Amino acid sequence: MTILEFNIEYKTQWGEELCIAGSVPQMGSLDEEKALVLSTINGVDWTTDVKLQSIGKEPLEYYYFVRKNGNILRRETTPHRNIKLSANTDFTIQDFWKEDTYHSYLFTSVFTECIFKQPLKSFVAPRFKRSKLLNVICPYVKKTEHVVISGEGDELGNWDLKRALPLSPVRYGEWQVELNMANIADGAAYKFAIVDSCDLSKVHWEVGENRKLYAEELVSKRKNVSAEMALPYRYPFFQWKGKGVSIPLFSLRSEESAGIGDFIDLKKMVDWAVDTDQDMIQILPINDTTSTATWTDSYPYSSISIFAFNPIYISINGFTLKDKAKLKKLKEEAEELNKLDEIDYEKVFALKYNFLRELFADEGDKVIQSAQYIDFCEKNEDWLFPYVCFRHLRDKYKTADFREWDSYADYSKKKLEKLLKEDKESKHETDFYRYLQFIAYSQLGESKEYAQKNGVALKGDIPIGIDRNSVEAWTEPHLFNMNMQAGAPPDDFSVAGQNWGFPTYNWEEMERDNFAWWKRRFQKMADNFDAYRIDHILGFFRIWETSSHHVQGLLGHFSRAMPLSSEELHQWGFPFDEQRMAQPYIHESMLHDFFGEHVEEVKASYLDILSWERFKLKPICDTQRKIERLFEGKDDDKSNRLRDGLYGLCNEVLFVPDPYIMHNFHPRISAQHTYSYNHLNDYEKEVFNRIYDDFFYKRHNYFWYEQAMRKLPELIAATPMLVCGEDLGMVPDCVNWVMNELRILSLEIQRMPKERNVLFADLNRLPYLSVNTTSTHDMSTIRGWWLENRETTQNFYNNVLGREGAAPEQCTTEICEQIINQHLSSNSMWSILPWQDWMSIDEGLRRKNPDDERINVPANPKHYWRYRMHISLEDLMKEKAFNKRIKMMKR
């Protein structure tokens, strides 16, 4: 028989009980409803006994949780405790509650699988008659280090580190040692330390007083084990700093590329990261965007599937074809495309698909019978089946708009299974798309494994939206508001706001199954990445939403929100008039500014008279979507002036009606820049400003906090990845509350400070739990920004860089290096910089024209995403002196 006595110190409140769940039937078999309740006499010291007639081969797994009135209030953090048992042994176990600490980021797969990964040893049953088992939580140990115990007495080395006892890493961040108490005096002092495996002078002793060793006295012939489980290593001020590079996958260039970066090119990028002592590679979304099969599919944030990868990223280099003449032709075409400065998306797309169709014809029958392929399909069938059907039907009907797919417009798995069973061509096509996903996942998996082995983490990007013509919109339309469009309010990227065109999420419906859709999305991403960036994390608090008849983003509103009723507006003392303030205000005096010499034509063709010098838009153009259709195909200066002017008239409102609650309203964003606002009297402006500031910066803080906390904790806990949020733009105070509470890393950009009335962020005051960067894919690079505004550049040159005199016209390599060094020495955990900005420190390596470094222009919804590295990764690896410079740059 094995007897276990569990003890833990945990302060509870009245009515709360402490429970323990374990992997044996006597402890509920990890079923919380069958867990044991510990006993206490003071609400602090808890204990219980367990007797086991037999023990299994696996360690006992167990954990604690707090319950009140049948409801679980809190649980210990994972992973659960493990202890290897032995027969005929008495175990006295002193546990320490496993709290989610400030350093919980060290338990993400960035550290457990990449940066700090250690070769682990198995849990071992106690060997000694009178044994002391010490289990220590210490995630601060680098690959070249290990944990030791040192203290009084010969057994503990008499405080001599050369004779200290090493602990075994039994799980990541968890170290264990068994001591023979027959050789150690009770009360012996000791401490844990982290030592360099090659240099004992590099040592960190845990802080605080010496610990003491005690063990139970032997009272029988049975073995006795005194265990202290989950002892926290005392290292309160640990701070790790990392640096990395951000670059879209499509931008990679190697000598083996075919005009676009591919999954296997990532391995060469890992080699460069290792050579320059970088810890992370961050890329943009890589999901399939094939909607039109044209260059417009280059936009990586508009995917047709949240799971499928874009086959354009498949490397064709390692394959051969039976038709050698065709192989030679395609290889020559690939070489020509690889010479281009930018991506020719349509030609690369055609090349890859021509090659992959030939390859499938050659080896498809063999591959789809392989065990690896069958296993892939079985594990991914839930998303793979609807995706391959979507791709086939998109090709068949020449459109991704599934509403035009006749009897297949409404998703029916049964109907599609019947189609594939009866139609050989359809079956063949869907098999082809399955095959492509198998190759894509295999290649990215190979690169991820290579990165992890080399201590480099891959960071992916989760777009906030889905395309309204996508697999998910087709198969699960109830999860989305298809009559709404997601976007962003005006910011530094776009003065008219952004309308991404994506449907917004029906959060109420998603919450019914505890956000299973999002969990599946995050969990699938964890198969391929160790960290992820939540694009526009503000969308989990509230999303900027516009109705489907708007083109621009200015007439949007936050959803969910608490709109204002007309009664509430009057209570503010504001003379609200719905017709005057919630419909376009068009006055004679403003028309010339909008239309110039075309005013009379506009009045005749597009406006109706409302009253003296007041107009309204005619029914043919009373929404932006109608105006867009009126001017479709017209691109001359006059048409653009009229179209944009009419768009502007639509925006001339002070309040936007709420689409869900009648006669409720949202202040129009940036309303102070409208003619409608300028035509108010001083009193009306003053009251409107108070309403505006309260609505956007105070009214919703706790409401939006609750919205985010209903979603994010569950989603973050679904994977071990490191979570980073893109929290730029119009950020309410509650975003910082939530991100701090959940330890989500923020994004910090020096030239986009979050502190109001400040031109540049103070890098030394950035939060530690953050990622800083010099620029993002939506911004100009350092060199491009330097040229945008001479006054701002001069201010930065004198006050941030601390240099005297006039700023140089161009951003020199010396200045670029100073800026990068400032970021590396900031307070942020991570500095992840664009590849272009790393290149900027070398005159011979950086691009001649800074404008050629730009990846995206957010103000242009038709932007062609085609940026590529201008030198190959192979040539970059040869730049030994340059790479050493980056390696030596401090962090």
KAURVEN-V700038 format. One record per residue. N is the residue number from 1. NEAR is the number of other C-alpha atoms within 8 Angstrom. Layout:
n=[N:N]
near=[NEAR:NEAR]
//
This chain:
n=[1:2:3:4:5:6:7:8:9:10:11:12:13:14:15:16:17:18:19:20:21:22:23:24:25:26:27:28:29:30:31:32:33:34:35:36:37:38:39:40:41:42:43:44:45:46:47:48:49:50:51:52:53:54:55:56:57:58:59:60:61:62:63:64:65:66:67:68:69:70:71:72:73:74:75:76:77:78:79:80:81:82:83:84:85:86:87:88:89:90:91:92:93:94:95:96:97:98:99:100:101:102:103:104:105:106:107:108:109:110:111:112:113:114:115:116:117:118:119:120:121:122:123:124:125:126:127:128:129:130:131:132:133:134:135:136:137:138:139:140:141:142:143:144:145:146:147:148:149:150:151:152:153:154:155:156:157:158:159:160:161:162:163:164:165:166:167:168:169:170:171:172:173:174:175:176:177:178:179:180:181:182:183:184:185:186:187:188:189:190:191:192:193:194:195:196:197:198:199:200:201:202:203:204:205:206:207:208:209:210:211:212:213:214:215:216:217:218:219:220:221:222:223:224:225:226:227:228:229:230:231:232:233:234:235:236:237:238:239:240:241:242:243:244:245:246:247:248:249:250:251:252:253:254:255:256:257:258:259:260:261:262:263:264:265:266:267:268:269:270:271:272:273:274:275:276:277:278:279:280:281:282:283:284:285:286:287:288:289:290:291:292:293:294:295:296:297:298:299:300:301:302:303:304:305:306:307:308:309:310:311:312:313:314:315:316:317:318:319:320:321:322:323:324:325:326:327:328:329:330:331:332:333:334:335:336:337:338:339:340:341:342:343:344:345:346:347:348:349:350:351:352:353:354:355:356:357:358:359:360:361:362:363:364:365:366:367:368:369:370:371:372:373:374:375:376:377:378:379:380:381:382:383:384:385:386:387:388:389:390:391:392:393:394:395:396:397:398:399:400:401:402:403:404:405:406:407:408:409:410:411:412:413:414:415:416:417:418:419:420:421:422:423:424:425:426:427:428:429:430:431:432:433:434:435:436:437:438:439:440:441:442:443:444:445:446:447:448:449:450:451:452:453:454:455:456:457:458:459:460:461:462:463:464:465:466:467:468:469:470:471:472:473:474:475:476:477:478:479:480:481:482:483:484:485:486:487:488:489:490:491:492:493:494:495:496:497:498:499:500:501:502:503:504:505:506:507:508:509:510:511:512:513:514:515:516:517:518:519:520:521:522:523:524:525:526:527:528:529:530:531:532:533:534:535:536:537:538:539:540:541:542:543:544:545:546:547:548:549:550:551:552:553:554:555:556:557:558:559:560:561:562:563:564:565:566:567:568:569:570:571:572:573:574:575:576:577:578:579:580:581:582:583:584:585:586:587:588:589:590:591:592:593:594:595:596:597:598:599:600:601:602:603:604:605:606:607:608:609:610:611:612:613:614:615:616:617:618:619:620:621:622:623:624:625:626:627:628:629:630:631:632:633:634:635:636:637:638:639:640:641:642:643:644:645:646:647:648:649:650:651:652:653:654:655:656:657:658:659:660:661:662:663:664:665:666:667:668:669:670:671:672:673:674:675:676:677:678:679:680:681:682:683:684:685:686:687:688:689:690:691:692:693:694:695:696:697:698:699:700:701:702:703:704:705:706:707:708:709:710:711:712:713:714:715:716:717:718:719:720:721:722:723:724:725:726:727:728:729:730:731:732:733:734:735:736:737:738:739:740:741:742:743:744:745:746:747:748:749:750:751:752:753:754:755:756:757:758:759:760:761:762:763:764:765:766:767:768:769:770:771:772:773:774:775:776:777:778:779:780:781:782:783:784:785:786:787:788:789:790:791:792:793:794:795:796:797:798:799:800:801:802:803:804:805:806:807:808:809:810:811:812:813:814:815:816:817:818:819:820:821:822:823:824:825:826:827:828:829:830:831:832:833:834:835:836:837:838:839:840:841:842:843:844:845:846:847:848:849:850:851:852:853:854:855:856:857:858:859:860:861:862:863:864:865:866:867:868:869:870:871:872:873:874:875:876:877:878:879:880:881:882:883:884:885:886:887:888:889:890:891]
near=[9:15:12:11:11:11:12:11:10:9:7:9:6:5:6:10:10:12:12:13:16:15:11:9:7:9:14:15:12:12:8:7:5:10:14:9:9:11:7:9:7:5:11:10:12:14:11:10:8:9:9:9:6:7:9:5:4:5:10:12:10:12:11:11:12:12:13:10:6:5:6:9:8:7:9:12:8:4:4:9:10:9:9:11:10:9:8:9:12:11:12:13:12:11:12:11:10:7:6:7:5:6:5:8:8:10:11:12:12:13:11:13:11:15:14:11:11:7:5:9:8:5:9:5:8:11:5:8:9:14:17:13:14:11:13:12:11:10:9:7:12:9:9:8:10:13:13:12:13:17:14:12:10:6:8:14:15:11:10:9:8:6:10:13:9:9:11:10:13:11:8:11:12:13:14:12:10:9:8:11:11:7:6:9:9:9:7:12:10:13:11:11:12:12:14:12:8:5:7:10:6:7:9:7:8:10:6:5:4:7:7:9:10:8:11:9:6:9:4:4:5:9:12:14:16:13:12:12:13:13:11:8:9:7:7:4:4:6:5:5:8:11:14:14:13:11:12:9:13:11:12:17:16:11:8:5:15:12:15:14:14:14:14:12:13:11:11:11:11:13:9:11:15:12:11:12:9:13:13:14:15:13:12:10:10:9:13:11:14:9:10:9:9:7:9:10:12:10:10:11:9:10:13:15:14:9:8:10:12:12:10:9:14:13:12:9:6:5:6:6:10:6:6:7:6:8:12:8:8:10:8:8:9:13:11:9:13:12:7:9:7:7:12:11:10:9:8:15:10:8:11:12:9:8:11:10:9:9:12:11:8:9:8:11:9:7:8:9:8:8:6:6:11:10:8:9:11:7:7:8:8:7:8:11:8:11:11:12:10:10:10:11:11:13:8:6:9:8:10:12:8:12:7:8:10:6:5:8:10:9:7:7:7:6:7:9:8:8:10:10:8:6:8:8:6:10:11:8:9:12:9:11:10:11:11:10:11:11:9:14:9:8:12:11:10:9:12:11:8:10:14:12:8:9:12:16:15:14:13:13:11:9:10:9:10:16:12:9:11:12:11:11:12:12:9:8:10:7:10:11:11:9:7:12:15:15:15:11:14:14:9:6:10:10:8:9:13:14:12:7:9:12:15:13:7:10:7:6:9:12:8:7:7:6:11:8:7:8:10:8:10:11:10:9:9:12:7:10:13:15:15:13:12:13:10:11:11:11:9:10:11:12:14:13:14:14:10:9:8:11:9:11:15:13:11:13:12:9:8:7:9:5:8:9:9:10:6:8:12:10:7:8:7:10:7:8:7:7:6:8:13:12:9:12:14:12:9:8:6:9:11:9:6:9:12:8:6:8:10:7:7:11:9:8:6:10:11:10:9:8:6:5:9:11:13:11:10:9:5:8:12:10:9:14:10:11:14:10:7:7:9:6:4:7:6:6:6:6:10:10:10:11:11:8:10:11:11:9:10:11:9:13:15:11:10:13:10:12:6:4:6:7:8:11:12:11:11:13:10:8:11:6:7:10:9:13:11:9:6:8:7:6:6:10:10:8:11:9:8:8:10:9:9:9:10:9:10:8:8:11:11:8:8:13:13:8:11:11:9:8:10:9:9:8:12:8:7:9:9:10:12:11:11:14:13:12:11:7:7:6:9:9:8:10:12:8:9:11:11:8:7:7:9:12:11:12:13:11:11:12:7:9:12:6:6:5:4:7:7:9:13:7:11:7:7:12:7:7:10:15:14:14:14:13:12:9:9:10:11:13:15:11:13:11:9:11:10:6:8:8:6:7:11:10:9:10:12:12:8:7:9:7:7:6:5:5:8:6:5:7:10:8:10:7:8:14:10:9:9:10:10:9:12:11:9:10:10:14:12:11:13:13:14:15:9:9:13:10:9:14:12:9:7:4:7:10:9:4:6:10:7:7:12:12:10:10:10:10:8:6:5:5:10:9:8:12:12:12:9:7:7:11:13:9:8:9:11:6:8:7:6:8:11:10:9:10:10:7:8:6:7]
//
